[in-house]
């Protein structure tokens, strides 16, 4: 109670003391000024520091994302066609944890002291945004490099630019266990995949059964119309395209029956196994592997009457691929033996 | 209470001796208030100015941080007359208006400087800067490099960021 009275007395004295009133107002203003200054400096500095730290955090994230981009592009093939048109095919995989968008494709073509380059935007091409872990394919990207001409041998380098600013080099296929020089210079530029050799029976008079798998066997039936399929890879050291002409054929002969031979000419087959009635030359790009089908008894054409069967039975025969065509501007011819067949009963 | 107040007011008005201290008090208080508001306004304005200035500086630093330039390809054309160096770049940062105000080409014993080379988009249209995601190039003409030798290139943007790469001429 006494304390309360004391406080009241003090308040009365203070309010009646006119001399100190302006000092109080001045003090309030001083306090306001100090608070305004302090608060604005503190809040301003704090908010700007937050902005700066946020920017640093975002930048670190961007740099981290950029470093996380891992892409492998292999099996790159180049072919120079007329008018300096270079076609590039490659297969790749996004091996990183983030999706990647490719924006520009670059190529450099050189030969001796001559070099030229070009680029093309790939951001609008399909499948150029690749999800994490997904494969992708450059399916014959055409790009004009003035000065490059068909039939010449060039050194190629190409790379993709990602939206995050990374440069991804396109690498050529590792030759694995194939000794390219020996295959190309000792035997020829086309290599046969021995283990993938197959034959086909007919579903209809012009359609192959179970295309393109066929029957992977070296035992073939007698007395039935059949066709053959061979996986051929272009390993040409000069990296030129090989084009197979209509007189390329598969030939078998029976050593125990002199004069007993059969041959099948190369044909065009659509993805459903239908054989085209006329033949269009088949190009095989460098490092490209293609299934080549031999089915017709007539060069350059096919009909139900030109299907081929083997009459001899219960005998072994040798098989040769007689390949004719062009390589770059020159003629090309190669004979691939090695396969033996047993013709069943 | 009311009667007390009523008796006081006439007394106060009639008391001539008390006027001058009251007036002086009012003037003093008014002066303090006026000066107080003036100083408060000045303080507010000064602190706002400081905040704005600091914000501008921080934003400028942030923009500089966000600048990113990738070198897509650098091609030395030694068959052209005069010989030139084409530098293809891409702005993959988060801020636009990126250009090259100074370009340095050097190796261990040689340095050349180029100021504000004309920038173009990939479709050869002239531009002053590259915005986010845009690609462009500039050509440094009359430059003689040793073919097959490695060189360093350094680009300085108007914001002061530096981007460097190496290439073989």
Interface residues (C-beta under 8 A of the other chain):
Chain A: X18 X19 X21 X22 X25 X26 X28 X29 X32 X33 X36 X37 X40 X41 X44 X45 X48 X49 X51 X52 X55 X56 X58 X59 X62 X103 X104 X106 X108 X113 X114 X115 X117 X119 X121 X161 X163 X164 X165 X166 X167
Chain B: X21 X22 X25 X28 X29 X31 X32 X33 X35 X36 X37 X39 X40 X43 X44 X46 X47 X48 X50 X51 X54 X55 X58 X59 X61 X62 X65 X66 X68 X69 X70 X72 X73 X75 X79 X88 X90 X92 X93 X94 X122 X133 X135
